[in-house]
Amino acid sequence: MAETVHEGHVQRVGIARHPISPILLPVPIVCFVGALITDLAYDSSGGNLQWVNFSSWLLAAAAAEIGAAAKGRAAAPSRVLRSISIMPPA
């Protein structure tokens, strides 16, 4: 005998019904663009090492934010991922 399971309404994980990982996505993009700008500033400054430090910190911040977004995406249950159309229905 087959049984039908109805999960009902599944609320999204996030802030104000928005998923968290797309909210975190712009931060690494801005950090990568900032790192490019500071690399160009380093090149035009004649080798001022402070610009290298700025680039390193921006790249580290971008890597941390990407890790946080990926961890938030991986930690979410599959039914929540299905509700935000990331996974196809089973």
C-alpha positions as CSV (number, residue, x, y, z in Angstrom):
1,M,0.0,0.0,0.0
2,A,1.5,3.3,-1.1
3,E,1.4,6.2,1.3
4,T,1.6,9.9,0.3
5,V,3.7,12.1,2.4
6,H,2.8,15.8,2.4
7,E,5.3,18.0,4.0
8,G,3.2,21.1,4.0
9,H,4.5,24.6,3.9
10,V,8.3,24.8,4.4
11,Q,9.6,28.2,5.5
12,R,12.8,29.5,4.0
13,V,16.0,29.8,6.1
14,G,17.1,33.4,6.0
15,I,16.4,36.9,6.8
16,A,13.0,38.3,6.0
17,R,12.2,35.2,3.8
18,H,15.3,35.8,1.7
19,P,18.0,33.0,1.6
20,I,21.2,33.9,3.3
21,S,23.7,32.8,0.7
22,P,22.6,35.2,-2.0
23,I,22.8,38.0,0.6
24,L,26.4,37.1,1.3
25,L,27.4,36.9,-2.4
26,P,28.1,40.6,-3.1
27,V,30.7,40.9,-0.3
28,P,33.3,38.7,-2.0
29,I,32.7,40.4,-5.4
30,V,33.4,43.8,-3.8
31,C,36.5,42.4,-2.1
32,F,37.9,41.0,-5.3
33,V,37.3,44.2,-7.1
34,G,38.9,46.1,-4.2
35,A,41.9,43.8,-4.4
36,L,42.3,44.5,-8.1
37,I,42.1,48.3,-7.4
38,T,44.7,48.0,-4.6
39,D,47.0,45.9,-6.9
40,L,46.8,48.7,-9.5
41,A,47.5,51.2,-6.8
42,Y,50.5,49.2,-5.7
43,D,51.8,49.1,-9.3
44,S,51.4,52.9,-9.7
45,S,52.8,53.8,-6.3
46,G,56.3,52.5,-7.1
47,G,56.2,49.5,-4.7
48,N,54.6,50.8,-1.5
49,L,54.0,47.6,0.5
50,Q,51.0,48.9,2.3
51,W,48.9,48.3,-0.9
52,V,50.0,44.6,-0.8
53,N,48.7,44.4,2.8
54,F,45.4,45.9,1.7
55,S,45.1,43.4,-1.1
56,S,45.9,40.5,1.2
57,W,43.2,41.5,3.7
58,L,40.6,41.9,0.9
59,L,41.4,38.5,-0.5
60,A,41.2,36.9,2.9
61,A,37.9,38.6,3.6
62,A,36.5,37.4,0.3
63,A,37.7,33.8,1.0
64,A,36.0,33.9,4.4
65,E,32.7,35.2,3.0
66,I,32.7,32.6,0.3
67,G,33.3,29.9,3.0
68,A,30.5,31.3,5.1
69,A,28.1,31.3,2.1
70,A,29.0,27.8,1.1
71,K,28.7,26.5,4.7
72,G,25.3,28.1,5.0
73,R,24.2,26.5,1.7
74,A,25.6,23.1,2.7
75,A,24.1,23.1,6.2
76,A,20.6,23.8,5.0
77,P,18.3,20.8,4.9
78,S,17.4,19.4,1.5
79,R,13.7,20.2,1.9
80,V,14.6,23.8,2.4
81,L,16.8,23.7,-0.7
82,R,13.9,22.2,-2.6
83,S,11.7,25.0,-1.4
84,I,14.0,27.7,-2.8
85,S,14.4,25.8,-6.1
86,I,18.0,24.7,-5.8
87,M,17.3,21.0,-5.7
88,P,14.8,19.2,-7.9
89,P,11.9,17.4,-6.1
90,A,12.6,13.9,-5.1
